[in-house]
Every structure is written in C-alpha cells, then in structure tokens.
Amino acid sequence: MRAFIFPGQGSQAVGMGAALAEASSVAREVFQEVDDALGDNLIRLMRDGPEDALTLTENAQPAIMANAIATLRVLEREGGVRLADTAAFVAGHSLGEYSALCAAGALDLATTARLLRLRGRAMQAAVPPGVGAMAALLGATLDQALAIAGAAAEGEVCAIANDNAVGQVVLSGHKGAIERAVAICREHGVKKAMLLPVSAPFHCPLMQPAADAMADALAQAQLSAPLVPLYANVLAAPIADPDMIRARLVDQVTGMVRWRESVIAMADAGVAQFVEFGAKVLGPMNKRTVEAETNSIVSMADIEAFAKSL
C-alpha cells in the first residue's frame, strides 16, 4: 500500500520547478494555470527569485503547491500513473494538505492557488511582526515538549505547532514565551532548542484571525470528496467528507500538525511506501519515525524511475 505526500513551508528554493518546466509541457501548463489564477508571475519568482520575495508566506505557499502538483501531473500524464490506482491515501504537511486535496481531485488547481495565496496573507497578517516566534526542540518527545510549553507560557501562548518526527517538535506562540522555552529546555532533558527564522507564529491560537479568514473562504470554495482519503493533520486519521475536510482545514491553522502520528497511523493501516512530490523534506522525517520506504520525486529522472518501478 502506498501514500502520496506533499511538503509544507520551508521547502521552497529559488530555481524550483525550472528544470521540470523546461523538460515538460505538462509542468508548464500547471505553472501557467497558477499564474493565471493569481494574476501575477509567481512562476518567474520561483525560477529567478529573489529569495526573500519567494520566502514570503503569501508566495511560498502557492509556489510549493504548484511545484508539487506539476511533478504529480507529469507523472500522471507522461508516466501513465493514476493517483487513484497507485495511492491508497494522500497527506500533506500544513499547506501540503491543500496540495494533497488538489492532487486527489477535491480542489481544482486555480482554487487551490487562490486559497493558498489568501492563507499566506492571512497568516502573515494575523500577528504583528516581532510579537510571535517559533522554536524547534531537537531530540524532544511530545511529552517533554508539552511540559516545556506549559512551564514557559506564564500567561502567554506557548503551544506545540508541529510534531514532525521522533525527536523533532516545534513550539509556537508569543516571542517571550518561546524564548523562555528555549532557555529552560535543558531542565526538561532536551539538549538543544533553536529559534526558527519564521515571519509569524504558525499553528497556534495566535493564528485565530487567519482561521476565521479561511473559514469564510473555504465555505465558498467548491470542494469535492477526494479520490482517496486524506490523512488530516489535526486528526492523524483519514477523512473524505467535504464538510469535514473544510472544518479540519480551518482547525489546522491554529492546531498542531500531527505529522509523526499521521505517518505512524498510515503505516499501521498498511502503507509500506510514501511518495513525496516536489521536495525531499518529508522523507527524512518519515524515516526517523517508521520503517517504510520513502521516495522523493523532484526531477524528470525521479518521475521516470518511479513510473518504471510500478
């Protein structure tokens, strides 16, 4: 059994998708459709930068999705591989859930691009610059991270944003609380904590204004049942009902990304191979969590090799 998985923010890089677009008209069509939907030249920004503009949340989110979907579409149309025949589930890390839903036919590409542009802007606007922060606790268990968050909060928000893999947990919240968490990590048996270079405190209650904006946008978006179930970040369980998917996408803005649990749950359900599209980010995390094969598909060579392996 196989799951198709899609990366989240942080996987963007100048030059992303350029070689694929040069090699495949299918990829170029995807990128053009995203540009048309957004009314700008995101694809040129992906190809040429500058990096600081690509890293802006409102650009990074649709760019990462476009790159992942272009990779999948090339596999489907040039490699003759149909998602519904090849994958039992889809999943995505944070914004990657939108990529997963687009891949599985629940959202069309233009709608996905517009939702992610809105999501990126809403998340950036939810908290004034300098008010929030995020930190990675390396080598921490979920219980240790919860204890650190509780001890550091002191009346401010300090929450677990991402439970990414065994030994990799991310905290999010008010800057003061996150700095206190970093300072006390050794007292709780965690050897290393580091502040992350992010523009806002994602996946914590401070993101509620962004969750409200996404609730309004998703209520108006056309969303169908996916071809295969989606393992939802906030549930670490499969869902397929469109109304439930909408609700969980809203919850995800302020809620914890339960990636480690999701990977374990998919493996327990029989997934023996994870196939990541557009980056090589989730594969290393998965390998720290379960003993399942992970393929990362980025280039034409990757696409051809995977298609031949089936």
N, C-alpha and C positions, 0 to 999 in steps of 0.2 A: 504494500500500500504506500501511496506517495502523497505528499502535501506540497503545494506551490506556495512559497512565502515571499514577502515583499518588504524591503527595508524602510527605515524611517529616517528622520532628520539627522544630519551628520554624515550621511553617505554621499552628499553632493561633492563634486570636484569640477573645476574648470576643465573642459575637454570632454565631459561626459556625453556619450551618445554620438560623438563626432565620427568615429570610425564606423559605427553601425550605420549612420545616415549615409556615409559615403559608399558603403557596400550594398545597401538595400533600399529600394524604393518604398518598401513597406514601412520601414522605420521613418523615412522622410514624410510619408503620409501622416503617420501618427504625430510627428512633431509639428507639421503644418496645421493639423486639426487643433492641436493645443494652442498654437499661436493665434489661430482664427477665433477660438473660443475666448481667449483672454484679451484679444485686441492689442497685443504687443509682440515684441520679438524676443520671447523667452529663450527660444532655441539658439539664437545668436549669443545670448548671455551665457547659456550653458557651454557653448563651444569656445567662446573667446574671453569670457569674464567681463569685467573684473571680479575677482574672487569675493570682495566684500559685498558687492551687489548680489551675487549668486547666493551668498550665505544668508541674506535677509530672509526671514521666515516666509514672507509672502511670495518670494521667488523660489526658495529651496523646496518648499512642499510640492508645488505643481511640477517642478523640474525633476525631482526624484521620481514622482509618479510617471511622468512622461517617458523617462528613460526606461523604467521597469516595464511599462506597457509596450513600448516599442520593441524591447527584447522579446517579450512574450509573443507579440504579433508576428514577428519574423519567424519564430519557432513554429507558430501555428500555420502560417501561410506558405512559408518556404520549406519548412521541415515536415509539414503534413501532420503535425501533432495537435490533437484537440484536447483542450483542458479537461473537458467533461469525461473523456475516455482515459485520461492519463493520471489525473489527480483525484483523490477522494475528498480532500479538504483544501481550503485556502486560508491563509492567515497573513497578517501584516503587523509590523511594529509601529504603533502610533499612527502617523499619517499613512503608513503602509496598509492599514485596513481599507482605506479608500482605493488604493491600487488593487488590493485583493478583490474588492467588490466590483471594480471595473473589469478586472480580468475574468471574473466569473459571470459577467453579464448583468449584474444587478444595477449598475450605473453605467450610462454611456460616457464616452471619453470626454466630451465637451462639458457635461455636467460635473464630472469628477474634477476637471481642471478648475472650473469656476468655484466649486465648493472649497477646494484646497487653497485657492487664492484668498477667498473670504476667511477661511480658517486661519491662515497665516497672519492676515492683517488683524483679525480679532484677537488672536493670542498675543500678538505683539502689543496691541493697544490696551490689553486688559490690566496691565501693571506698569506704572511709570518706570522709566529707566532708573536703575540703582536701588529700587525697592526690594526686588527679589533676587534669588540666586539658586543655584543647584550645585550639588556635590556628589561625587562618586565615592562609595565606600568599597574599597577593594579587599576582597577576602572575607567580607561580612556575610553572615547568614541573615535571613529575613528577620528572625527574632532579635538578633543583635541590632539590626537597623531600626527596628521598631523601638527598642529600648533607648537607643541614641536619640531618635526623633522625639520621643516623649520627654527625655531629660533636657533636651536643648530648646524645646519650644518656648517655655516661660511666657505663655500667653500669646505667642505669635504662631504663625503657621509653620510647621515643620513636618512634612509628610513624605511617605515613600512614593516616588514618581514612577520608578521602573524597577521591577525585579527581573533583571535581564537574564541572569545565568547563575549557576553555582558560583558564589564568591563575587558577584557584581550587582550591587544595589545602589540606586541613585535616589538622593533626597532632594526635595524642592520646597520652597517657601520663602518667608521673609529673610532678607540678607543676614540680619543679625542672628537669627535662629540657625541658619545654615552654617554660619561662621562658628557659632558655639558648638554645633555638631561636629565640625571638623576638629575643633580643639579638644573635645572630650573622647574622640573615637578610641584612643589607646586605653582609656579607663574601662572601656567595654570590650576589650580584647580584639579590636580591629587595628591592624598595624598601619594602614595607610588610608587617608581620605584626601581628596583633592577637589577644589572648586573647579567647576566646568565653565569654559568660555561661551556661555549662552546669553541670549538677549532678553530672556524672560524666564520666570519660574514655571515651567510647564508641568501639567499633570498634578496639580494641587488645587485646593479650594480657592486660591487667589485667581484662578482662571475662570471663575463663575461668569463674568461678563461675556467671555468668549463662548462658554457653553450655551448661554442664552441666545447669542447670535447664531450659533449653529443649530439650535433647536428650531428657530424661525426658518432658516434656510433649508434644513432637511425636511421640514413639514411641507415645503413647496416643491421639493425635488421629486422627480419620477424615480422610484426605486422599486425594482422587481426582486423576486426571490432569486438568489444566486443559483447557478448551475450545480454547484456543490456547496455544502455548508461552510460557513465562516467560523473559525475559532476566534471568538471575541476577546479582545484584550482584557476587558474588565471582568469577564466571567471565567476565562480559561476553559471554555466549553463551546460546543458547536451550536450555531443558530442559523436559521434560514428564513424565518418570518420577516417580511419587510418592516413591519411596525416595530418589532423587537430590535431589528438592526438599527433603525433610526434612533431608538431610545438609547441603545448601548453606545452609539457613536457620540451622542450628547454626553452621556456619563463619562466617556473616555477622556474628554477634555480636562476634567477635574480629577479623574480617578487614576488609580495605579495601573500601569501596563504590566500585566501578569504574564510576561513572556516565558519565564522559566517554567511556570506551572502549565502554560499552554503547550509548550514543547513536550513536557512530560506526559500531559494528557493525550496529545496526538500519538506519541509513541505507545502509550498504553492501549490506545484504540487500534493499533496495528500499523501505524506509519513507520516504515523502515527507511524511507528516503525523503529528505527535504530538498527542494529545488528552489534556490533563491534567484530572483531576477533583478538584474541591473546593478548589483554591488556584491561585495564579498565581506559583509558585516555580520549578518545573522549566522552564517555558517560556523565561524569560530565560537560564537556564544553557545550555539546548539551543542557543539562538540564537548563543551565543558559540562553539559547538563545530561545528555543521553548518548547512548552508543548507537546512533543511527547515522547513516550515510548522508552527507550534505553536498550537493553540487551547487556552485555559484555560476550563473550564466550571465556573462557580460559581453563577450565578443562573438563575432561570427563563428570563430573556431569552436567556442564553447557550445554554441547553438548546434552546429553540425555534429559535434561529438555526442551531445546528449541525444539528439534525434537518432543517431546510429545505435546508441546503446539500448534503445527501447525494443 
